[in-house]
Amino acid sequence: MPESGTGMEPVRAKEKQSQVVAHLLDDAFLVPGTAMRFGLDPIIGMIPIFGDALATALGTIILFYARQLGVPLSVLMRMAYNLAINGLVGSIPGFGDLFSFWFKSHAKNTALLLREVAKGKYESACSIEAPPLTFSDLALVASATAPLILLVGYVSFLLWERGIALF
């Protein structure tokens, strides 16, 4: 752990915040009598029509942290892909919630973020400092995720409209 005043504090805070979001969404709860964990993502995903879109939107927080830390665009797109898979498959009632329980896209995305930050310390792949998000940062992440969130919501709505629902 770096000493205070080395300039790493903002990065460590963003890394921690990303880990907290991933923990809450993917593994906050333990299945009694097992080593299996799950988070709020599959629970929120059970809410008809907009649950999976909401879980996808919450997962976008990790992408904002990644962008703020200077994670390369190729990695951000891979993170958006993980969210897309989780959200779209998650839209399928029952099966999708089990998939979210297993896939853990938010933990995968946090691992990608942490790996890129670690690379940055040695290869200058991403910034050591955590600058404030700019309008272009917000626009980039929003342009990658807003259509995805809308698509997940639309697929959920179509399934609900056709009577394909868990509840």
C-alpha positions in Angstrom: 0.0 0.0 0.0 1.5 3.3 -1.0 2.3 6.0 1.5 0.1 9.0 1.9 0.9 11.8 -0.5 2.2 9.5 -3.4 -0.7 10.4 -5.6 -2.2 6.9 -5.5 -5.0 7.7 -3.1 -7.5 8.7 -5.8 -6.8 5.5 -7.8 -7.1 3.3 -4.7 -10.4 5.0 -3.8 -11.9 4.3 -7.3 -10.6 0.7 -7.3 -12.3 0.2 -3.9 -15.5 1.8 -5.0 -15.6 -0.5 -8.0 -15.0 -3.5 -5.8 -17.9 -2.4 -3.5 -20.3 -2.0 -6.4 -19.2 -5.4 -7.8 -19.6 -7.0 -4.4 -23.1 -5.6 -3.9 -24.3 -6.7 -7.3 -22.5 -10.1 -7.6 -21.7 -11.7 -4.3 -23.0 -9.8 -1.2 -25.0 -12.8 0.0 -24.0 -16.4 0.9 -26.3 -19.3 0.1 -26.7 -21.0 3.5 -24.8 -24.3 3.8 -22.7 -23.7 0.6 -19.8 -21.6 -0.6 -22.0 -20.0 -3.3 -22.5 -16.3 -3.3 -24.9 -14.0 -5.2 -25.6 -10.3 -5.1 -28.4 -7.8 -5.9 -28.1 -8.3 -9.7 -30.2 -11.5 -9.9 -32.6 -10.2 -7.2 -33.2 -6.9 -9.0 -33.4 -8.8 -12.3 -36.5 -10.5 -11.0 -38.4 -7.2 -11.1 -40.6 -7.5 -14.2 -39.9 -5.3 -17.3 -37.2 -3.0 -15.9 -35.2 -5.0 -13.3 -32.5 -6.2 -15.7 -32.2 -2.7 -17.2 -31.8 -1.3 -13.7 -29.1 -3.9 -12.9 -27.3 -3.1 -16.1 -27.5 0.6 -15.4 -26.0 0.0 -11.9 -23.2 -2.0 -13.5 -22.4 1.0 -15.6 -21.0 2.7 -12.5 -17.9 0.5 -12.9 -17.4 1.6 -16.4 -17.5 5.2 -15.3 -14.7 4.4 -12.7 -12.8 2.7 -15.5 -13.0 5.6 -17.8 -12.0 8.0 -15.0 -8.9 5.9 -14.4 -8.0 6.0 -18.1 -8.7 2.3 -18.9 -8.3 1.9 -22.7 -11.3 2.0 -24.9 -10.9 -1.6 -26.0 -11.2 -2.7 -22.4 -14.2 -0.4 -21.8 -15.9 -2.1 -24.8 -15.1 -5.5 -23.4 -16.7 -4.4 -20.1 -19.8 -3.1 -22.0 -19.9 -6.5 -23.7 -20.0 -8.2 -20.3 -22.8 -6.0 -19.3 -24.7 -6.7 -22.5 -24.4 -10.5 -22.1 -25.5 -10.3 -18.5 -28.4 -7.9 -19.2 -29.8 -9.6 -22.4 -29.5 -13.1 -21.1 -30.7 -11.9 -17.7 -33.9 -10.7 -19.4 -35.0 -14.3 -19.8 -37.2 -15.0 -16.8 -35.8 -17.6 -14.4 -33.0 -18.8 -16.6 -31.6 -15.2 -16.9 -31.5 -14.8 -13.1 -29.6 -18.1 -12.7 -27.3 -16.9 -15.5 -26.6 -13.6 -13.6 -26.0 -15.7 -10.5 -23.3 -17.6 -12.3 -21.9 -15.0 -14.8 -21.0 -12.2 -12.4 -20.4 -9.5 -15.0 -19.7 -6.8 -12.4 -16.9 -8.8 -10.8 -15.4 -9.5 -14.3 -15.5 -5.8 -15.1 -13.9 -4.9 -11.8 -11.1 -7.5 -12.5 -10.6 -5.9 -15.9 -10.4 -2.4 -14.3 -7.9 -3.6 -11.6 -5.7 -5.4 -14.2 -5.5 -2.3 -16.4 -4.7 0.0 -13.4 -2.0 -2.4 -12.3 -0.6 -2.4 -15.9 -0.6 1.4 -15.8 1.8 1.4 -12.8 4.4 -0.5 -14.9 3.6 0.3 -18.6 2.0 3.7 -18.4 -1.2 2.1 -19.9 -3.4 4.1 -17.6 -3.1 7.1 -15.4 -1.9 6.9 -11.8 -4.1 9.8 -10.9 -7.9 9.8 -11.0 -8.9 13.0 -12.7 -12.5 14.2 -12.6 -14.8 12.8 -15.3 -15.1 15.2 -18.2 -18.2 15.6 -20.4 -16.5 13.5 -23.1 -15.9 10.7 -20.6 -19.5 10.8 -19.6 -20.6 10.9 -23.2 -18.4 8.0 -24.1 -19.6 5.7 -21.4 -23.2 6.8 -21.9 -23.0 6.2 -25.7 -21.7 2.7 -25.0 -24.2 1.8 -22.3 -27.4 3.8 -22.8 -28.5 1.9 -25.9 -27.6 -1.3 -24.1 -29.8 -0.4 -21.1 -32.7 0.5 -23.4 -32.3 -2.7 -25.4 -32.3 -4.8 -22.2 -35.4 -2.9 -21.1 -37.1 -3.5 -24.5 -36.3 -7.2 -24.5 -37.7 -7.5 -21.0 -40.8 -5.6 -22.0 -41.3 -7.9 -25.1 -40.9 -11.0 -23.0 -43.4 -9.6 -20.4 -45.9 -8.6 -23.1 -45.8 -12.1 -24.5 -46.5 -13.6 -21.1 -43.0 -14.9 -20.5 -42.5 -13.9 -16.9 -41.3 -15.4 -13.6 -44.1 -13.8 -11.6 
